[in-house]
Amino acid sequence: MKTKFLTQLIGLVLICFGLTNCTDPYKMKTDTFEDALVVEATITNLLQKQTVKISRTFRFEDLIPSFEENAVVTVTDSDGNVYPFEQGNNVYTSVNEFQALPGKQYHLTIFTSDGKKYTSTKEILPTDTPLQELTASVQTVDNIRGVEIRAKSYDPSSTSHYYRFEYDETYKVIAPKWQTFKPKIIQANPYKIITFVPHTEETKTCYSTDKSTDILLVNSNEATEDRVDFPVRFISTQNYIISHRYSILVRQYVQNLYAYNYYKTLKKLSGSGSILSPNQPGYLVGNIKSVNNPSEKVIGFFDVSTVSSKRIFFNYADLFPGEALPPYKVICNELELDYCFTDNPGCKGGDVINYLEQKTMTIIRYDFVIPTYIMTPLPCAECTSFSSNIVPPFWE
């Protein structure tokens, strides 16, 4: 989630943008690009292998950030324990499992391959306030009917106050025009013959998982008590992802004020709807600095947070009994094509072959007498064209 916002905001141009300064519009140009290190790190109280992402800012025309390779990454606590990280698939992962503990200070150190050293401020684990409950209910929000998912927690000590949420949503997909067979093209020079064979794998039922992309923050500091009742997700009844069975895993992070303000500013910068004006992407001051050159711009934040999570499931039929399913991912129109290759305008043999070879449409019915094929977009008949047929291990 953080990757998207950091790379969108700072990969184009760096300007003098702190937590409270520099709001004048700035016309972005690639020739003003400034290379800088980008660090994303959240160490939690869960006993697990922790991760750190390190990349570089990138130009407007570049699609993805450049991973910073061959860095030496460590996290050190106030007792002198050092936790080394190793490079993996575009991420640095701790060699051993460890967890942030209450009362200890932690800081991040990075040595890049060009000999530069970067270090963070020392951070302390905030209060451990577990996520108590997730609820899903039918609601109408902004005149749109759907399912609202709320996260609830409570800190009787009133010491948490600052929360950030992420979620992974997984949903069952059923191809509405699935058939027991699929077409297969056989080359029989000079012609191509279409035959039909059984599916060799599951293509009717699939499972997709999406991660949250918004920065979801809650500040209970001004409330009468440290209680959270936050709408993490709203899904319209017109969204196909809730058509059958849906599950969401919500993670609640308790942060300190500095981390909360960092993400709040990052959210503000990303929420203008335009990267040109009025809120300009630029240099957002974090808690990581260059030891060799204190004036060097370093992007990112080393966050030490407590985290807890909960998962819920629901079926569309349970919340909306007797109601029609939401529209499918794509419009599943049917197209009838004659499979012939003469100059007759009604002959569409070439179109049929192109649709099959390009995997944009498939055959769901046929008449060998004419011959005629009834075609539909491939996702309507085979969910594996955009999803996975592997049942998630947590699925109930």
N, C-alpha and C positions, 0 to 999 in steps of 0.2 A: 504494500500500500504506500509506504513512504517513498519508495523508489520513484513512482510515477510523479509525485509532486516535486520532489527535489530535482529530478532531471528536467521536468517541464519548466520549472521556475528559474533555474540557474544555469542550465546548459547553453543558453543563448548569449547572454551578456551579463557581466558583473558591473554593478554600479553601487554607489555608496548608499546602501540601504541597510540600516540597523533595525533594531526593534521599534524605534519610534521616529526615525528621521527619513528625509529624502522621499517625498511623495510627488514630485513634479513629473509630468509625463516625459518619457524618453523614447525617441524613435530608434528601434532596435535595428542594428545592421550587423551582419556576420563579421565585417572587418573590425568590429570592436571586441571580438572574442578574446577572452582571457582564460587561460588554462588554470584550473584549480582542482584541488583534491576534494572529493565528496565522500563523506563517511556517514554510514547509517548503522547504529549499534544500539540495541536494547538488551541489557542484561537483566534477567529476572530472578525471582526467588524459587523458580522451578529447578529441580535437580535434573539437568539435561545438558546436552552439548549446545553451548551458546554460539551465536553467529554474529559476524561483522561483515558488512558490505563496504567495499572501497572501490570507487571509480573516479573518473575525471569528468569535468564539465565538457559539453560537446556543442558543436555549432548547430545553427538552425536547420541546415540541410541534412544533418546526421540523424539517423532514426533511433539509435540506441547509444547509451553511454559506453565509454571504454573502460573495461575492468582493469583495475590496478594490480598487475601481477607481481609476484616474487617479493611481496612485502613481508616484514617480520612483525607480527601482531601479538600483543600480550595484554592481559588485564591483570592488574596487581591490586591486592587488598591491603588494608592498613596493618595486617599482621605480617606482611612481607611475602605472602603466598603469591606466586606468579603462575598464571594460567596461559600457556601458549596456544596459539591458533595455527591451523594449517590450511593451505590453499586448496580449494576444491572446485566445484562447478560454479564459477563466478561468485564465490562467497568464501569467506574465511570461517572455519568451524573450529571450536575449541578441541584440542586433542582428547581431553577427558571431560566427563560431565562435571559440572559444578553449579552452585547456586549462590546468589547474593544473600547474605545473612544480615539480620538487624544489627545495628550498632557499628558495622564495619564500613570503612570508606573504600571506594573502588575507583581506579582510574585506568584509562586506555592509553596504550603507547603503540605507535606505528613507526617503523623504519621502512621507508620506501627503497626501491632498488637503486635509486640515484643517490643514496646516502643521507636523505633528509629525515629528520625526526619530528614527529608530531605527538602531542600529548593532550589529554583532556583534563578538566578540573576534577577534583575528587568528589564523588557523589555517594550519597547514603540512601539506603533502601527506605522508601516511605512505609507508612502503615499498611499492614496486610488486611485489606477489607474485601472479603470474598463476594463474588457475584452470587446473590441469593436466589434469584428467580428470573426465568424468561417466560413471557406470556405471548400468546398469539390470539388476536381477537379481530372480528370483523368491524371495521370502522370506515367512516367516510371522511377523507381529508381533502380539503380544497375541492369539494364537490366530486371527488373520485372515490369510488367504493373499492375496498380492498382489505388486505390483511395487515394489521399493524403489530409489529414485534417490539416489545418493550423489555428493557433490562432493569432489574431492581436490586438495590443493595442499600445497606445502612451501616454507618460507623457510629456506634454510641459514644465513642471517645471524641468525636468531632475533630479528628486530626488528618483525615484523608483529603477531602475537599476537591482535589483535581483528578479528573478521570479522563481516560481516552479509551475508545472502543474500536475493535476490529471484528470482522466476521468472515466466515467461510460458509457459503450456502451451497447445498447439494440438492439436486432435484432429479426426479425420475422422468425420463422422456420415452414416450411410446409413439412410434411412427404410425400415423393414422392410415396410411395406404400401403402398409407392409404386405408383401406376398410371400408365399413359401418358396418362390423361385426367383432367380435373377437372370438377366440376359447375358449371353456370352458371344462375342464376335469371333468367328472362325474365318481365316483367310483361305478362300478357295479361288485362286486366280482364274480369271481377272475379277471375280466377285467376292463380296464379303457376305457370309451367311450368319444369320442370328439364330442361335439355339438358346435353350433355357436349361439351367442346372439348379439344383437345390443349394440353398445357402450352406456354407461350411462353418459359419460362426453366427452368433447371435447378432441380429441386425434390427430387431423389432423394439427391444427394450434397452435403454441406455441410461447412463448417469453422468451428469455434468456438475462440475464444481467451479464456482466463481468466488473471487476474493473481493472484499470491500475496497473501494478506491477513494471514498471520501474520508476526510479527517473528522472524526466524530469526537467531540469534546464536551465535558460537563464540568461546571464549576459550582459547587454547592456552598462556597464560602460565605455568600450573602444570605443564604437560607437560614431558617430558624433552627434546622437540624441538618446533620450531614447525611442526607438521604437522597438516593438516586432513583428516579423513575423515568427512564429515558427511552424515547422511541428510536430504536437502533435502525429499524428497516420498515418501509412501507411498500407493499407490493399490490399493484392494481389487479383487479379481477380480469383485466385484459392482457395480463402478462402470462405467457405460456408456461413459465417455470413452476407455477403452482398447480398446473393442470391435474396432476396425479398425486404424487407424494413429495413432500418438501422437508428439508432439514436445514437448520442453521446452527452453527457453532459460533458463539459470541465470546470474545475475550475482553475482559475488563482490566485495564492497566491503571494503577494508582501512581500518579506522578508527583514530583515536587513543583513548586510554583514556577521555577525557571524553565523546566521542561514544558509545562503547560503553556507558558507565554510564547515559547518557541513555536510550538505546534499551532497555537492560535494565530500567530503572525503568518505562519506558512499557509494556513487555511485562508486567511484574509487575502493574501497575495494571489492565491490560486482561484479565488472565487469571483473574479471580476467579469468572467465570461469572455474577455478579450485579453490577449497577452500584450497588447499595444498600449492600452489606456483604459481607465485612469490608474489602476494599480500595477506598478511595474515590477516584473521579476528582476531580481538582482541579488546582491549579497546580503544574506540573512545571517547575522552573527549568532554563532552557537557557542559551545563550550570546549572546542578543540582548537588548539593553536600550533603554529610551527615553532619549534624550539630554535632552529637555525635562523629564522627570519620572522620575528614577531609581527611584522607588517604584512606578511603574506596572507592572502585570503584563503581560508579553509572553510568548507561548507559542511554542515551536518551537526549532529548532536549525539553525545554519549549519554544514553538514558539508563538509569537503574530504577526499575519499577517492580512492584509486586503485581502479579497477574493471576487471574482466576478465570475459569471458563465454564460454560454450560451449553448443552445441546438440547434442542427440542425437535420433534417431528410433528407434522400434521398432514392429513389428506384433504384434498379439495372438497371431496364429497361430504366430509364431516363438517366443514365450515359453511359450505354452500350446498346443502342437500337438494337434489332435484334440479339444480341449475345447470345450464349448458356450460361446457368447458370453455376456457379462454381460447382465443384464436391461436393456431399453431405458430411455430417459429417463422414459417414461410407460408405463402398462399399456395395451397395444393390444388391448383387448377389442373384439368386434364386436357391433353392435346391429342387429337386423333390424326394419325398420319398414314398415308398409303405408302407401302414399301415397294416402290418401283423406281426405275431410273430412265424413263423415256422423256421426251420433250413435253409431255403432257404437264400442264401447270399443276395438276393435282398430285403428281409424283413427288414424294418427299423422302426417297431413300437416302439421299445424301445428308439430309437434315437429321434423320434417325441415327445414322452412323456417327455424325459429328456430336450429337447430344450424348451418345453413349461413350464415345472416346474421350470427350472432355469432362465426363462425369457431372454434367449439369442436370440431366434428366435420365429417367430410367423407364422401362416398360412394365406396366402393371396388368395389362390385359392385351389379348391379341386375337386375331381372326386369321387363320392360315389360308382361308379360301381366297381372300382378296389379293394379297395379304394386307392387313391393317394392324397397326400397333397403337395402343392407348398409352401415352406417356405422361409422366408427372415429374415435378422437381425431385431430384435424388433424395434430399433430406426427408421428403414426405414418405418415402418407402424404405429408406435405410438410415436409421438414426446414427449409425457409425460414421456417416459422412461428416458429422460435426461434433459427435460426442463419443463417449467410451462405453463399451459393453461390459466393462469390468465392474462388478458389484463392490462398492466401497466396504472395507472391513468393518466399519461402524454401523452399516446400514441395518435398520430394524424393519 
